[in-house]
Amino acid sequence: MFLTKIIRRASLLAMPLAYLLVVGCDRKEVAAPVLPQVPASRVEAPEFREKMRQDAAGQNQVAARLAAIEEKMAAIRARTKAPEADPEWKQLVAAREACAAEMKEKLKGTRADARAALLQQAADKAAVAAGHAVYATESNKGK
């Protein structure tokens, strides 16, 4: 009698367990991880190109000021044998040095921007190769 009760209860438990084993339970599909998208080329990006154009325009303005200073200095040299005696000469020399220093700083900034873009592009390439990112294309934008 005791044994029949145990068998009966075991068969009652076995039915739902067998059902769950055969049918299974609802599992939610695990979504694939969304990888960050990186541009294929940071150097070819329109934002980078525009930044480089703006930097070049700034450098051209400084170069134009420097050329004007050099013209004034050439005019002083042409009219006097000792240009250092001219009262305007020292101001022009100081202005020329200031323009040269400004040009060096602008070039330094432009080089730093370009270097940062190239280093980031190399890091992006390594991340894509390692499977940690994907290149952004028109087909996967917004995903």
Buried (B, 14 or more C-beta within 10 A) or exposed (E): EEEEEEEEEEEEEEEEEEEEEEEEEEEEEEEEEEBEBBBBEBEEBEEBEEBBEEBEEBBEEBEEBBEEBEEBBEEBEEEEEEBEEBEEBEEBBEBBEBBEEBBEEBEEEBEEBBEEBEEBBEEBBEBBEEEEBBEBEEEEEEE
